[in-house]
Amino acid sequence: MNVTRLNQDPHKLREGREKNLEVAIGREVRDLRKARGMTVADLAGATGLSVGMLSKIENGVTSASLTTLQALSTALSAPVTAFFRRFEEAREAVHIRAGEAVEIERAGTRAGHHYNLLGHLGGNNSGVVMEPYLILLSKDSDTFETFQHDGVELIYMLEGEVSYRHGDQSFHLRPGDSLFFDADAPHGPDELIKLPIRFVCVISYPQRG
């Protein structure tokens, strides 16, 4: 089996809470500075801080004293509390118990495809939206291989067998198989081989607004 090494380590522990606070403050300072059309040199001149110190603050390398935060607050015309905004943001988690997923109408509903939404987060800091679904195809479902939308999509087969088309290729999917693809190409099931068919589908696309 081929093993591909990924740069991201999902098991790596994040740095301590104090370090996360420094990073959150630094990002907010940078965003406020840019929103006001100021360079690091401009902000240094307005606060009396060195360019090097400001760079360390914006990159979360060093802690800013209360005096420094007050100087930044004045120069950026923002309350001191604004620098802590990202650190204090709530991080959401959604738990859907078995049988409680919400059935929704989506483009494939008219073809007899049953979509159960497994969770949804609103605006978040990741920059992406993910929509996880449990999809059921039965004897009443039609083939429909012309889905097309932004983002990428992952399918993981749980039950049954289906021929799933992506662009000009068809893939015979069985339980345990997965298919990951660019969702901008036409895609969808073109043959229901063994019913019932159940699979998890995760759609991801850039967050807008």
Secondary structure by P-SEA (a helix, b strand, c coil): cbbbbbccccccccccaaaaaaaaaaaaaaaaaaaacccaaaaaaaccccaaaaaaaaaccccccaaaaaaaaaaaccccccccccccbbbbbbbbccccbbbbbcccccccbbbbbccccccccccbbbbbbbccccccbbbbccccccbbbbbbbcbbbbbcccccccccccccbbbbccccccccccccccccbbbbbbbbbbbcc
